[in-house]
Amino acid sequence: KMDLQRLMQQAQQMQRKIAKIEEELDATIYEGATGGSEGVSVKVNGKNEIQEITISDELMDKENKEMLQDMLLIACNEALEKAKAERDEKMGAVTQGVKLPGM
C-alpha cells in the first residue's frame, strides 16, 4: 500500500520548491535586443511584464518607424522566450515531468 502521509509530505516539499523558484524567476530580468548599439533593447521580468524599453537615438526618425516596430517585436519576443525557457527548465527539474494543475 502507498504511504499517503509520505506522499503528502513530498507534495508539500515540491510545492515549497516551486514557490521558491517562482519567486526567483519573477524577480529575474531577461533582455531581448536587436540592432546592437543602434537598435532596441527590451527587459522583462519572470512574470512576463515589460520592465524597460531602450531605443537608440538613430531609430527615432519617422523614416525608421517600420524598422523600429519590427525591432521592438523581435526584442520583446526574444526576452519573453528567454523567460519562458528558464521557467520551463527550472520547473521541469522540480516536477520531473509530473503535470500539475495550473502549471
PDB file as gemmi writes it, atoms N, CA and C in Angstrom:
CRYST1    1.000    1.000    1.000  90.00  90.00  90.00 P 1                      
ATOM      1  N   LYS A   1       0.840  -1.193   0.000  1.00  0.00           N  
ATOM      2  CA  LYS A   1       0.000   0.000   0.000  1.00  0.00           C  
ATOM      3  C   LYS A   1       0.881   1.251   0.000  1.00  0.00           C  
ATOM      4  N   MET A   2       0.364   2.332  -0.589  1.00  0.00           N  
ATOM      5  CA  MET A   2       1.127   3.575  -0.655  1.00  0.00           C  
ATOM      6  C   MET A   2       1.066   4.289   0.688  1.00  0.00           C  
ATOM      7  N   ASP A   3       2.169   4.890   1.035  1.00  0.00           N  
ATOM      8  CA  ASP A   3       2.220   5.661   2.275  1.00  0.00           C  
ATOM      9  C   ASP A   3       1.696   7.069   1.972  1.00  0.00           C  
ATOM     10  N   LEU A   4       0.427   7.291   2.285  1.00  0.00           N  
ATOM     11  CA  LEU A   4      -0.233   8.553   1.952  1.00  0.00           C  
ATOM     12  C   LEU A   4       0.428   9.753   2.638  1.00  0.00           C  
ATOM     13  N   GLN A   5       0.827   9.556   3.891  1.00  0.00           N  
ATOM     14  CA  GLN A   5       1.459  10.662   4.618  1.00  0.00           C  
ATOM     15  C   GLN A   5       2.782  11.059   3.945  1.00  0.00           C  
ATOM     16  N   ARG A   6       3.569  10.054   3.532  1.00  0.00           N  
ATOM     17  CA  ARG A   6       4.842  10.346   2.870  1.00  0.00           C  
ATOM     18  C   ARG A   6       4.589  11.056   1.538  1.00  0.00           C  
ATOM     19  N   LEU A   7       3.566  10.611   0.847  1.00  0.00           N  
ATOM     20  CA  LEU A   7       3.205  11.219  -0.427  1.00  0.00           C  
ATOM     21  C   LEU A   7       2.813  12.684  -0.233  1.00  0.00           C  
ATOM     22  N   MET A   8       2.044  12.952   0.820  1.00  0.00           N  
ATOM     23  CA  MET A   8       1.628  14.323   1.123  1.00  0.00           C  
ATOM     24  C   MET A   8       2.832  15.201   1.464  1.00  0.00           C  
ATOM     25  N   GLN A   9       3.777  14.648   2.227  1.00  0.00           N  
ATOM     26  CA  GLN A   9       4.991  15.399   2.581  1.00  0.00           C  
ATOM     27  C   GLN A   9       5.787  15.733   1.319  1.00  0.00           C  
ATOM     28  N   GLN A  10       5.906  14.766   0.408  1.00  0.00           N  
ATOM     29  CA  GLN A  10       6.626  15.003  -0.841  1.00  0.00           C  
ATOM     30  C   GLN A  10       5.942  16.095  -1.669  1.00  0.00           C  
ATOM     31  N   ALA A  11       4.611  16.055  -1.702  1.00  0.00           N  
ATOM     32  CA  ALA A  11       3.854  17.060  -2.453  1.00  0.00           C  
ATOM     33  C   ALA A  11       4.073  18.447  -1.853  1.00  0.00           C  
ATOM     34  N   GLN A  12       4.086  18.531  -0.515  1.00  0.00           N  
ATOM     35  CA  GLN A  12       4.310  19.817   0.146  1.00  0.00           C  
ATOM     36  C   GLN A  12       5.724  20.326  -0.116  1.00  0.00           C  
ATOM     37  N   GLN A  13       6.699  19.413  -0.109  1.00  0.00           N  
ATOM     38  CA  GLN A  13       8.081  19.803  -0.406  1.00  0.00           C  
ATOM     39  C   GLN A  13       8.171  20.351  -1.820  1.00  0.00           C  
ATOM     40  N   MET A  14       7.522  19.673  -2.763  1.00  0.00           N  
ATOM     41  CA  MET A  14       7.539  20.111  -4.148  1.00  0.00           C  
ATOM     42  C   MET A  14       6.880  21.482  -4.272  1.00  0.00           C  
ATOM     43  N   GLN A  15       5.774  21.683  -3.560  1.00  0.00           N  
ATOM     44  CA  GLN A  15       5.095  22.980  -3.592  1.00  0.00           C  
ATOM     45  C   GLN A  15       6.004  24.095  -3.080  1.00  0.00           C  
ATOM     46  N   ARG A  16       6.744  23.803  -1.997  1.00  0.00           N  
ATOM     47  CA  ARG A  16       7.659  24.810  -1.441  1.00  0.00           C  
ATOM     48  C   ARG A  16       8.767  25.125  -2.439  1.00  0.00           C  
ATOM     49  N   LYS A  17       9.323  24.091  -3.062  1.00  0.00           N  
ATOM     50  CA  LYS A  17      10.383  24.304  -4.061  1.00  0.00           C  
ATOM     51  C   LYS A  17       9.870  25.133  -5.222  1.00  0.00           C  
ATOM     52  N   ILE A  18       8.667  24.808  -5.690  1.00  0.00           N  
ATOM     53  CA  ILE A  18       8.074  25.528  -6.815  1.00  0.00           C  
ATOM     54  C   ILE A  18       7.842  26.989  -6.443  1.00  0.00           C  
ATOM     55  N   ALA A  19       7.334  27.236  -5.241  1.00  0.00           N  
ATOM     56  CA  ALA A  19       7.081  28.611  -4.795  1.00  0.00           C  
ATOM     57  C   ALA A  19       8.385  29.406  -4.751  1.00  0.00           C  
ATOM     58  N   LYS A  20       9.449  28.766  -4.278  1.00  0.00           N  
ATOM     59  CA  LYS A  20      10.755  29.436  -4.200  1.00  0.00           C  
ATOM     60  C   LYS A  20      11.274  29.757  -5.599  1.00  0.00           C  
ATOM     61  N   ILE A  21      11.160  28.796  -6.515  1.00  0.00           N  
ATOM     62  CA  ILE A  21      11.610  29.012  -7.898  1.00  0.00           C  
ATOM     63  C   ILE A  21      10.784  30.114  -8.559  1.00  0.00           C  
ATOM     64  N   GLU A  22       9.467  30.084  -8.344  1.00  0.00           N  
ATOM     65  CA  GLU A  22       8.591  31.118  -8.923  1.00  0.00           C  
ATOM     66  C   GLU A  22       9.048  32.505  -8.459  1.00  0.00           C  
ATOM     67  N   GLU A  23       9.352  32.603  -7.163  1.00  0.00           N  
ATOM     68  CA  GLU A  23       9.793  33.877  -6.593  1.00  0.00           C  
ATOM     69  C   GLU A  23      11.079  34.349  -7.280  1.00  0.00           C  
ATOM     70  N   GLU A  24      12.039  33.413  -7.435  1.00  0.00           N  
ATOM     71  CA  GLU A  24      13.312  33.753  -8.088  1.00  0.00           C  
ATOM     72  C   GLU A  24      13.094  34.148  -9.542  1.00  0.00           C  
ATOM     73  N   LEU A  25      12.273  33.368 -10.254  1.00  0.00           N  
ATOM     74  CA  LEU A  25      12.024  33.656 -11.671  1.00  0.00           C  
ATOM     75  C   LEU A  25      11.327  35.001 -11.837  1.00  0.00           C  
ATOM     76  N   ASP A  26      10.341  35.276 -10.978  1.00  0.00           N  
ATOM     77  CA  ASP A  26       9.597  36.532 -11.084  1.00  0.00           C  
ATOM     78  C   ASP A  26      10.513  37.742 -10.913  1.00  0.00           C  
ATOM     79  N   ALA A  27      11.565  37.574 -10.129  1.00  0.00           N  
ATOM     80  CA  ALA A  27      12.487  38.680  -9.857  1.00  0.00           C  
ATOM     81  C   ALA A  27      13.607  38.777 -10.897  1.00  0.00           C  
ATOM     82  N   THR A  28      13.741  37.767 -11.750  1.00  0.00           N  
ATOM     83  CA  THR A  28      14.808  37.757 -12.742  1.00  0.00           C  
ATOM     84  C   THR A  28      14.439  38.644 -13.924  1.00  0.00           C  
ATOM     85  N   ILE A  29      15.439  39.351 -14.452  1.00  0.00           N  
ATOM     86  CA  ILE A  29      15.225  40.209 -15.616  1.00  0.00           C  
ATOM     87  C   ILE A  29      15.848  39.537 -16.838  1.00  0.00           C  
ATOM     88  N   TYR A  30      15.070  39.463 -17.907  1.00  0.00           N  
ATOM     89  CA  TYR A  30      15.514  38.862 -19.166  1.00  0.00           C  
ATOM     90  C   TYR A  30      15.542  39.952 -20.219  1.00  0.00           C  
ATOM     91  N   GLU A  31      16.603  39.949 -21.024  1.00  0.00           N  
ATOM     92  CA  GLU A  31      16.745  41.004 -22.018  1.00  0.00           C  
ATOM     93  C   GLU A  31      16.706  40.428 -23.421  1.00  0.00           C  
ATOM     94  N   GLY A  32      15.985  41.129 -24.272  1.00  0.00           N  
ATOM     95  CA  GLY A  32      15.992  40.832 -25.697  1.00  0.00           C  
ATOM     96  C   GLY A  32      16.478  42.082 -26.394  1.00  0.00           C  
ATOM     97  N   ALA A  33      17.320  41.912 -27.404  1.00  0.00           N  
ATOM     98  CA  ALA A  33      17.864  43.083 -28.088  1.00  0.00           C  
ATOM     99  C   ALA A  33      18.078  42.758 -29.553  1.00  0.00           C  
ATOM    100  N   THR A  34      18.027  43.793 -30.360  1.00  0.00           N  
ATOM    101  CA  THR A  34      18.323  43.638 -31.777  1.00  0.00           C  
ATOM    102  C   THR A  34      18.917  44.934 -32.299  1.00  0.00           C  
ATOM    103  N   GLY A  35      19.816  44.821 -33.247  1.00  0.00           N  
ATOM    104  CA  GLY A  35      20.405  46.009 -33.857  1.00  0.00           C  
ATOM    105  C   GLY A  35      21.622  46.553 -33.127  1.00  0.00           C  
ATOM    106  N   GLY A  36      22.105  45.836 -32.120  1.00  0.00           N  
ATOM    107  CA  GLY A  36      23.305  46.288 -31.405  1.00  0.00           C  
ATOM    108  C   GLY A  36      23.104  47.631 -30.737  1.00  0.00           C  
ATOM    109  N   SER A  37      24.159  48.451 -30.723  1.00  0.00           N  
ATOM    110  CA  SER A  37      24.095  49.738 -30.017  1.00  0.00           C  
ATOM    111  C   SER A  37      23.182  50.737 -30.726  1.00  0.00           C  
ATOM    112  N   GLU A  38      22.864  50.472 -31.998  1.00  0.00           N  
ATOM    113  CA  GLU A  38      21.965  51.378 -32.728  1.00  0.00           C  
ATOM    114  C   GLU A  38      20.588  50.750 -32.884  1.00  0.00           C  
ATOM    115  N   GLY A  39      20.223  49.865 -31.947  1.00  0.00           N  
ATOM    116  CA  GLY A  39      18.953  49.162 -32.048  1.00  0.00           C  
ATOM    117  C   GLY A  39      18.064  49.388 -30.854  1.00  0.00           C  
ATOM    118  N   VAL A  40      17.374  48.332 -30.479  1.00  0.00           N  
ATOM    119  CA  VAL A  40      16.470  48.405 -29.346  1.00  0.00           C  
ATOM    120  C   VAL A  40      16.778  47.277 -28.372  1.00  0.00           C  
ATOM    121  N   SER A  41      16.408  47.517 -27.126  1.00  0.00           N  
ATOM    122  CA  SER A  41      16.583  46.530 -26.068  1.00  0.00           C  
ATOM    123  C   SER A  41      15.308  46.536 -25.234  1.00  0.00           C  
ATOM    124  N   VAL A  42      14.861  45.334 -24.877  1.00  0.00           N  
ATOM    125  CA  VAL A  42      13.654  45.207 -24.064  1.00  0.00           C  
ATOM    126  C   VAL A  42      13.981  44.306 -22.882  1.00  0.00           C  
ATOM    127  N   LYS A  43      13.565  44.726 -21.686  1.00  0.00           N  
ATOM    128  CA  LYS A  43      13.766  43.905 -20.492  1.00  0.00           C  
ATOM    129  C   LYS A  43      12.411  43.521 -19.919  1.00  0.00           C  
ATOM    130  N   VAL A  44      12.269  42.218 -19.608  1.00  0.00           N  
ATOM    131  CA  VAL A  44      11.039  41.728 -18.988  1.00  0.00           C  
ATOM    132  C   VAL A  44      11.417  40.993 -17.710  1.00  0.00           C  
ATOM    133  N   ASN A  45      10.447  40.873 -16.796  1.00  0.00           N  
ATOM    134  CA  ASN A  45      10.697  40.060 -15.611  1.00  0.00           C  
ATOM    135  C   ASN A  45      10.099  38.672 -15.837  1.00  0.00           C  
ATOM    136  N   GLY A  46      10.260  37.809 -14.856  1.00  0.00           N  
ATOM    137  CA  GLY A  46       9.774  36.443 -14.970  1.00  0.00           C  
ATOM    138  C   GLY A  46       8.265  36.315 -14.991  1.00  0.00           C  
ATOM    139  N   LYS A  47       7.569  37.411 -14.738  1.00  0.00           N  
ATOM    140  CA  LYS A  47       6.103  37.418 -14.817  1.00  0.00           C  
ATOM    141  C   LYS A  47       5.650  37.858 -16.207  1.00  0.00           C  
ATOM    142  N   ASN A  48       6.627  37.998 -17.120  1.00  0.00           N  
ATOM    143  CA  ASN A  48       6.358  38.473 -18.487  1.00  0.00           C  
ATOM    144  C   ASN A  48       5.819  39.901 -18.512  1.00  0.00           C  
ATOM    145  N   GLU A  49       6.276  40.709 -17.563  1.00  0.00           N  
ATOM    146  CA  GLU A  49       5.925  42.130 -17.546  1.00  0.00           C  
ATOM    147  C   GLU A  49       7.119  42.901 -18.089  1.00  0.00           C  
ATOM    148  N   ILE A  50       6.866  43.768 -19.061  1.00  0.00           N  
ATOM    149  CA  ILE A  50       7.955  44.564 -19.621  1.00  0.00           C  
ATOM    150  C   ILE A  50       8.400  45.573 -18.572  1.00  0.00           C  
ATOM    151  N   GLN A  51       9.702  45.602 -18.325  1.00  0.00           N  
ATOM    152  CA  GLN A  51      10.261  46.483 -17.303  1.00  0.00           C  
ATOM    153  C   GLN A  51      10.925  47.717 -17.907  1.00  0.00           C  
ATOM    154  N   GLU A  52      11.473  47.558 -19.119  1.00  0.00           N  
ATOM    155  CA  GLU A  52      12.235  48.662 -19.700  1.00  0.00           C  
ATOM    156  C   GLU A  52      12.340  48.459 -21.203  1.00  0.00           C  
ATOM    157  N   ILE A  53      12.209  49.554 -21.943  1.00  0.00           N  
ATOM    158  CA  ILE A  53      12.442  49.534 -23.386  1.00  0.00           C  
ATOM    159  C   ILE A  53      13.440  50.645 -23.679  1.00  0.00           C  
ATOM    160  N   THR A  54      14.516  50.299 -24.379  1.00  0.00           N  
ATOM    161  CA  THR A  54      15.521  51.285 -24.756  1.00  0.00           C  
ATOM    162  C   THR A  54      15.575  51.348 -26.282  1.00  0.00           C  
ATOM    163  N   ILE A  55      15.493  52.558 -26.806  1.00  0.00           N  
ATOM    164  CA  ILE A  55      15.539  52.763 -28.257  1.00  0.00           C  
ATOM    165  C   ILE A  55      16.679  53.725 -28.543  1.00  0.00           C  
ATOM    166  N   SER A  56      17.546  53.346 -29.468  1.00  0.00           N  
ATOM    167  CA  SER A  56      18.676  54.224 -29.788  1.00  0.00           C  
ATOM    168  C   SER A  56      18.180  55.480 -30.496  1.00  0.00           C  
ATOM    169  N   ASP A  57      18.904  56.563 -30.323  1.00  0.00           N  
ATOM    170  CA  ASP A  57      18.533  57.838 -30.948  1.00  0.00           C  
ATOM    171  C   ASP A  57      18.437  57.701 -32.464  1.00  0.00           C  
ATOM    172  N   GLU A  58      19.295  56.859 -33.049  1.00  0.00           N  
ATOM    173  CA  GLU A  58      19.332  56.697 -34.500  1.00  0.00           C  
ATOM    174  C   GLU A  58      17.994  56.214 -35.060  1.00  0.00           C  
ATOM    175  N   LEU A  59      17.226  55.500 -34.244  1.00  0.00           N  
ATOM    176  CA  LEU A  59      15.955  54.953 -34.718  1.00  0.00           C  
ATOM    177  C   LEU A  59      14.781  55.907 -34.530  1.00  0.00           C  
ATOM    178  N   MET A  60      15.010  57.013 -33.815  1.00  0.00           N  
ATOM    179  CA  MET A  60      13.923  57.947 -33.504  1.00  0.00           C  
ATOM    180  C   MET A  60      13.698  58.911 -34.672  1.00  0.00           C  
ATOM    181  N   ASP A  61      13.397  58.348 -35.799  1.00  0.00           N  
ATOM    182  CA  ASP A  61      13.264  59.096 -37.030  1.00  0.00           C  
ATOM    183  C   ASP A  61      12.070  58.497 -37.758  1.00  0.00           C  
ATOM    184  N   LYS A  62      11.183  59.340 -38.288  1.00  0.00           N  
ATOM    185  CA  LYS A  62       9.973  58.833 -38.948  1.00  0.00           C  
ATOM    186  C   LYS A  62      10.287  57.796 -40.022  1.00  0.00           C  
ATOM    187  N   GLU A  63      11.394  57.977 -40.721  1.00  0.00           N  
ATOM    188  CA  GLU A  63      11.761  57.056 -41.796  1.00  0.00           C  
ATOM    189  C   GLU A  63      12.053  55.652 -41.268  1.00  0.00           C  
ATOM    190  N   ASN A  64      12.381  55.573 -39.991  1.00  0.00           N  
ATOM    191  CA  ASN A  64      12.728  54.277 -39.389  1.00  0.00           C  
ATOM    192  C   ASN A  64      11.555  53.617 -38.674  1.00  0.00           C  
ATOM    193  N   LYS A  65      10.366  54.203 -38.782  1.00  0.00           N  
ATOM    194  CA  LYS A  65       9.227  53.733 -37.991  1.00  0.00           C  
ATOM    195  C   LYS A  65       8.965  52.234 -38.166  1.00  0.00           C  
ATOM    196  N   GLU A  66       8.870  51.768 -39.395  1.00  0.00           N  
ATOM    197  CA  GLU A  66       8.579  50.345 -39.626  1.00  0.00           C  
ATOM    198  C   GLU A  66       9.681  49.452 -39.083  1.00  0.00           C  
ATOM    199  N   MET A  67      10.924  49.838 -39.324  1.00  0.00           N  
ATOM    200  CA  MET A  67      12.053  49.056 -38.817  1.00  0.00           C  
ATOM    201  C   MET A  67      12.035  49.029 -37.290  1.00  0.00           C  
ATOM    202  N   LEU A  68      11.742  50.167 -36.686  1.00  0.00           N  
ATOM    203  CA  LEU A  68      11.688  50.252 -35.225  1.00  0.00           C  
ATOM    204  C   LEU A  68      10.609  49.314 -34.681  1.00  0.00           C  
ATOM    205  N   GLN A  69       9.436  49.302 -35.306  1.00  0.00           N  
ATOM    206  CA  GLN A  69       8.361  48.423 -34.857  1.00  0.00           C  
ATOM    207  C   GLN A  69       8.780  46.955 -34.955  1.00  0.00           C  
ATOM    208  N   ASP A  70       9.426  46.600 -36.063  1.00  0.00           N  
ATOM    209  CA  ASP A  70       9.906  45.222 -36.238  1.00  0.00           C  
ATOM    210  C   ASP A  70      10.938  44.867 -35.172  1.00  0.00           C  
ATOM    211  N   MET A  71      11.856  45.791 -34.920  1.00  0.00           N  
ATOM    212  CA  MET A  71      12.916  45.541 -33.940  1.00  0.00           C  
ATOM    213  C   MET A  71      12.330  45.374 -32.536  1.00  0.00           C  
ATOM    214  N   LEU A  72      11.321  46.179 -32.210  1.00  0.00           N  
ATOM    215  CA  LEU A  72      10.675  46.057 -30.901  1.00  0.00           C  
ATOM    216  C   LEU A  72      10.002  44.695 -30.762  1.00  0.00           C  
ATOM    217  N   LEU A  73       9.330  44.254 -31.806  1.00  0.00           N  
ATOM    218  CA  LEU A  73       8.698  42.930 -31.776  1.00  0.00           C  
ATOM    219  C   LEU A  73       9.733  41.838 -31.536  1.00  0.00           C  
ATOM    220  N   ILE A  74      10.819  41.897 -32.285  1.00  0.00           N  
ATOM    221  CA  ILE A  74      11.876  40.887 -32.168  1.00  0.00           C  
ATOM    222  C   ILE A  74      12.461  40.887 -30.757  1.00  0.00           C  
ATOM    223  N   ALA A  75      12.779  42.070 -30.249  1.00  0.00           N  
ATOM    224  CA  ALA A  75      13.397  42.179 -28.921  1.00  0.00           C  
ATOM    225  C   ALA A  75      12.436  41.711 -27.826  1.00  0.00           C  
ATOM    226  N   CYS A  76      11.158  42.089 -27.926  1.00  0.00           N  
ATOM    227  CA  CYS A  76      10.160  41.656 -26.928  1.00  0.00           C  
ATOM    228  C   CYS A  76      10.028  40.144 -26.935  1.00  0.00           C  
ATOM    229  N   ASN A  77       9.878  39.571 -28.114  1.00  0.00           N  
ATOM    230  CA  ASN A  77       9.705  38.126 -28.208  1.00  0.00           C  
ATOM    231  C   ASN A  77      10.944  37.369 -27.718  1.00  0.00           C  
ATOM    232  N   GLU A  78      12.117  37.906 -27.990  1.00  0.00           N  
ATOM    233  CA  GLU A  78      13.352  37.268 -27.523  1.00  0.00           C  
ATOM    234  C   GLU A  78      13.415  37.264 -25.996  1.00  0.00           C  
ATOM    235  N   ALA A  79      13.092  38.401 -25.386  1.00  0.00           N  
ATOM    236  CA  ALA A  79      13.123  38.497 -23.921  1.00  0.00           C  
ATOM    237  C   ALA A  79      12.094  37.548 -23.304  1.00  0.00           C  
ATOM    238  N   LEU A  80      10.884  37.512 -23.866  1.00  0.00           N  
ATOM    239  CA  LEU A  80       9.832  36.633 -23.344  1.00  0.00           C  
ATOM    240  C   LEU A  80      10.206  35.160 -23.516  1.00  0.00           C  
ATOM    241  N   GLU A  81      10.844  34.836 -24.631  1.00  0.00           N  
ATOM    242  CA  GLU A  81      11.260  33.450 -24.881  1.00  0.00           C  
ATOM    243  C   GLU A  81      12.326  33.018 -23.869  1.00  0.00           C  
ATOM    244  N   LYS A  82      13.251  33.920 -23.543  1.00  0.00           N  
ATOM    245  CA  LYS A  82      14.278  33.609 -22.533  1.00  0.00           C  
ATOM    246  C   LYS A  82      13.620  33.331 -21.181  1.00  0.00           C  
ATOM    247  N   ALA A  83      12.652  34.155 -20.819  1.00  0.00           N  
ATOM    248  CA  ALA A  83      11.949  33.980 -19.538  1.00  0.00           C  
ATOM    249  C   ALA A  83      11.216  32.638 -19.517  1.00  0.00           C  
ATOM    250  N   LYS A  84      10.541  32.309 -20.608  1.00  0.00           N  
ATOM    251  CA  LYS A  84       9.780  31.057 -20.690  1.00  0.00           C  
ATOM    252  C   LYS A  84      10.713  29.847 -20.639  1.00  0.00           C  
ATOM    253  N   ALA A  85      11.816  29.923 -21.373  1.00  0.00           N  
ATOM    254  CA  ALA A  85      12.758  28.798 -21.416  1.00  0.00           C  
ATOM    255  C   ALA A  85      13.320  28.503 -20.035  1.00  0.00           C  
ATOM    256  N   GLU A  86      13.683  29.559 -19.293  1.00  0.00           N  
ATOM    257  CA  GLU A  86      14.240  29.330 -17.961  1.00  0.00           C  
ATOM    258  C   GLU A  86      13.173  28.786 -17.008  1.00  0.00           C  
ATOM    259  N   ARG A  87      11.956  29.310 -17.119  1.00  0.00           N  
ATOM    260  CA  ARG A  87      10.855  28.811 -16.276  1.00  0.00           C  
ATOM    261  C   ARG A  87      10.616  27.330 -16.560  1.00  0.00           C  
ATOM    262  N   ASP A  88      10.523  26.967 -17.841  1.00  0.00           N  
ATOM    263  CA  ASP A  88      10.294  25.565 -18.216  1.00  0.00           C  
ATOM    264  C   ASP A  88      11.402  24.664 -17.682  1.00  0.00           C  
ATOM    265  N   GLU A  89      12.636  25.138 -17.821  1.00  0.00           N  
ATOM    266  CA  GLU A  89      13.791  24.348 -17.375  1.00  0.00           C  
ATOM    267  C   GLU A  89      13.780  24.143 -15.864  1.00  0.00           C  
ATOM    268  N   LYS A  90      13.590  25.224 -15.120  1.00  0.00           N  
ATOM    269  CA  LYS A  90      13.647  25.124 -13.653  1.00  0.00           C  
ATOM    270  C   LYS A  90      12.452  24.377 -13.078  1.00  0.00           C  
ATOM    271  N   MET A  91      11.269  24.605 -13.640  1.00  0.00           N  
ATOM    272  CA  MET A  91      10.083  23.902 -13.154  1.00  0.00           C  
ATOM    273  C   MET A  91      10.166  22.425 -13.519  1.00  0.00           C  
ATOM    274  N   GLY A  92      10.659  22.141 -14.716  1.00  0.00           N  
ATOM    275  CA  GLY A  92      10.791  20.758 -15.161  1.00  0.00           C  
ATOM    276  C   GLY A  92      11.723  19.973 -14.268  1.00  0.00           C  
ATOM    277  N   ALA A  93      12.767  20.636 -13.766  1.00  0.00           N  
ATOM    278  CA  ALA A  93      13.726  19.970 -12.879  1.00  0.00           C  
ATOM    279  C   ALA A  93      13.067  19.575 -11.565  1.00  0.00           C  
ATOM    280  N   VAL A  94      12.121  20.393 -11.095  1.00  0.00           N  
ATOM    281  CA  VAL A  94      11.449  20.108  -9.819  1.00  0.00           C  
ATOM    282  C   VAL A  94      10.342  19.070 -10.010  1.00  0.00           C  
ATOM    283  N   THR A  95       9.510  19.296 -11.019  1.00  0.00           N  
ATOM    284  CA  THR A  95       8.345  18.431 -11.195  1.00  0.00           C  
ATOM    285  C   THR A  95       8.709  17.135 -11.923  1.00  0.00           C  
ATOM    286  N   GLN A  96       9.862  17.110 -12.586  1.00  0.00           N  
ATOM    287  CA  GLN A  96      10.352  15.926 -13.315  1.00  0.00           C  
ATOM    288  C   GLN A  96       9.259  15.295 -14.172  1.00  0.00           C  
ATOM    289  N   GLY A  97       8.593  16.179 -14.941  1.00  0.00           N  
ATOM    290  CA  GLY A  97       7.593  15.675 -15.880  1.00  0.00           C  
ATOM    291  C   GLY A  97       6.213  15.474 -15.308  1.00  0.00           C  
ATOM    292  N   VAL A  98       6.059  15.644 -13.985  1.00  0.00           N  
ATOM    293  CA  VAL A  98       4.731  15.498 -13.373  1.00  0.00           C  
ATOM    294  C   VAL A  98       3.907  16.711 -13.787  1.00  0.00           C  
ATOM    295  N   LYS A  99       2.770  16.497 -14.396  1.00  0.00           N  
ATOM    296  CA  LYS A  99       1.904  17.617 -14.823  1.00  0.00           C  
ATOM    297  C   LYS A  99       1.049  18.040 -13.633  1.00  0.00           C  
ATOM    298  N   LEU A 100       1.253  19.264 -13.198  1.00  0.00           N  
ATOM    299  CA  LEU A 100       0.490  19.772 -12.070  1.00  0.00           C  
ATOM    300  C   LEU A 100      -0.596  20.706 -12.583  1.00  0.00           C  
ATOM    301  N   PRO A 101      -1.774  20.638 -12.001  1.00  0.00           N  
ATOM    302  CA  PRO A 101      -2.847  21.531 -12.433  1.00  0.00           C  
ATOM    303  C   PRO A 101      -2.434  22.980 -12.251  1.00  0.00           C  
ATOM    304  N   GLY A 102      -2.730  23.806 -13.231  1.00  0.00           N  
ATOM    305  CA  GLY A 102      -2.436  25.238 -13.134  1.00  0.00           C  
ATOM    306  C   GLY A 102      -0.998  25.604 -13.428  1.00  0.00           C  
ATOM    307  N   MET A 103      -0.185  24.660 -13.877  1.00  0.00           N  
ATOM    308  CA  MET A 103       1.228  24.981 -14.165  1.00  0.00           C  
ATOM    309  C   MET A 103       1.416  25.163 -15.653  1.00  0.00           C  
TER     310      MET A 103                                                      
END                                                                             
